Amino acid sequence: MIKSKKLLRSDIRYECGDSFYEEGRSYFEKGRVINLAIQNEGALFVHLNSSVEGSGTNPYKQNIRIIWRPDYSAAQIKGDCSCQVAYNCKHVAVACLVYQNSNQSLSSAPDTSTSCLTWLDSLNEPATQKPNICQEFIAYILKPGNTKNDFTVDFLITKANKLGRGGKVRKTTLANLRYSYSYLNYMQPLDEEITKLMTALNTYKGEPLLAGAVGYIALSKLLETGRLFWNNADNPPLKAGINRDLHFNWHQQDMGNYQLSVEIEPAAMLLLTDPPLYLDSVQGTLGAFNTPTPSSGQLNKILSAPLIPAEYAEEFSFKLTVEHPSLHLPAPIKVELTDLDELVPSPGLLLYGQQLDTQHYVHFMAVNFNYGGLTLSAASTEDYGIVKTDQGFVRIKRHMEIERQAIDYLAGLGFTVAPAKKIDRQELVLFSEARTLIDSDSRWQNFIQNTLPQLEREGWIIEIADSFKLNFQTAQNWDAEISESQNDWFEIHFNVDIDNQSYPLLPLIMPVLENYDPENLPDMLNIPLKNHNYLCVSSDKIKPVLAVLFELFNASILEKDGTLKISRFNAASLADVEEKSYGLFSLTGGKELRELGQKLKNFSGIQDVALPVDLQAELRHYQQQGLNWLQFLREYNFAGILAVDMGLGKTIQTLVHLLLEKQSGRMAMSLS
């Protein structure tokens, strides 16, 4: 999206310089601008006239032209003033600040209906050049720096066609160009760009050091000017040269030691930009190298290579070849290599476990890649891997995109890189990092039971070490057994059979359920057994039973052996267990209690009781209710107390005696 034409404070600061900008800002706060008017305006420019109050009686007059880039990303300010500074001074800065803060609407907005046509016409216009009355220009002098492979630049001001030969030249500085270029006639747009780049470079005694990526761009721009000279302006300007080769060679000395040399063919000087460049002072050319070429950082290390003693030359050669294949740096003693460049890798996983301390045993997966039967660790980021075989060393060109996709896939499953302090091998090792151990093991369960078979079908090579102890199992049998106890309490055992071994369910499942909301359980529950074994059960399968278990658990007593003691008054919950387990549990024992539970489950209210045939009386309403209640207690085998604080009379006493004769001794009557 094209930006709107807007003058930014950063434009004013850059064009007028920090000092004049700050003084202009002070003038702005004091309201020193007397008037400001737009004289002319186009799609990419505006022409301003202004007056600013000065120290004398007469105000200073400004004639300012602001020119925007075609994308409006920045603006150039060309401001003349009647003060002594004359160009882009503090008076120009304050006028621009007023324009910038006036929403740039000092006069009627220009007609933008034809701005697209104006912009199109501007494409063929030559770049704006500052008037250069004296025909002066900057000559850039490339010269050696203070240390080897360091280069810097001098700045000379000279006249056209003189190039310093017989003409008068004068030296300037980067600082002078940086803060004064806006009113220097010899500064052209490309010089301004170069000045900005040079400012970003490190300096030595005020001179920019041409190094790194910025140094490379700066040299490219300097070469583009046609005014870059080697050592002095008497030489012809440097030109772009064709790419050359960069060679690294080991030279054996008299004592058998090896010394590395860096050579350019044809011979030239090395510039440590990024990418590196060469300078041929004889042919007057500056150019790049054929690839592959080390980065400037690698090249710096290569140039600092120490002397290799003869007794270490073989070991050094081996380590250089095997551990740093991407450097393409030859070894002092040649190591025979077979290059394999067209192999497609198959991802591989090694699942293993490790005892971190007395309390923590953690499971990991080490990632590797198999190239035609040769294994490379995923921990390396080198483009090449070296493997020793019976036939010698093999250098494999790695397929980094396939490797990255495999690692990203594992990361998407929730596995993360294990901290170095947790592992004891130089490989890419992943583990399941989670809020709780249960969450971590649930991730492993899904990976082992669902993902691993799929990966094997896709060609992944899976190896599981004996130290990987995670084992997820399903139950062959679920059963609940009820046994009667004393004082209206009953015992119930919930058990699961796994590998012909019975486990009490409640002590196992209750700690698991404490970590989850019963209404928001994971798809699979992994219940810890012992020795890294887990019982896997679908939440959908067990969820209907869980609500009942919770109710029983909250209202009952859980013994250490997993036995749940429940009261006869919770018998209705047993009916729910049978009804909602959908065959998951096999419920045995406690026939009487289960029948009571079913009756309570189906209970719809206390029914009216027919009077004994030998009772010669008519009951009042409250007397009938008392009779109904007594009959309910008898039918459900519950104890109860009927307390009456009124005179029952002979009728109710006879009724009570008749009913008591039919009771089994579980009902008491208190009359008062």
Secondary structure, DSSP 8 states (H G I E B T S, - for coil): --------HHHHHHHH-HHHHHHHHHHHHHT-EEEEEEEEE-SSEEEEEEEE--SSSS-EEEEEEEEE-TTSS-EEEEEEESSSS-BS-HHHHHHHHHHHHTTT-SS-----TTHHHHHHHHTTS-------TT-EEEEEEEEE-SSTT-EEEEEEEEETTTTTSSS--EEE-HHHHHHHGGG-TT--HHHHHHHHHHHTS-EETTEEB--HHHHHHHHHHHHHHT-EEESSTTS---EE---BEEEEEEEE-TTS-EEEEEEEES--EEE-BSS-EEEETTTTEEE-B-SS---HHHHHHHHT---B-GGGHHHHHHHHHHH-GGG----SS---EEEE-S---EEEEEEEEEE-SSS-EEEEEEEEEEETTEEEETT---SEEEEEETTEEEEEE--HHHHHHHHHHHHHTTEEE--GGG--SSSEEEEE--SSHHHHHHHHHHIIIIIHHHHHHTT-EEEE-TT---EEE--SEEEEEEEE-STTEEEEEEEEEETTEEEEHHHHHHHHHTTS-TTS--SEEEEE-STTEEEEEEHHHHHHHHHHHHHHHHHSEE-TTSEEEEEGGGHHHHHHHHHHSTTSSEEEE-HHHHHHHHHHHT----------TT------HHHHHHHHHHHHHHHTT-----EE-S--HHHHHHHHHHHHHTS-S----EE-
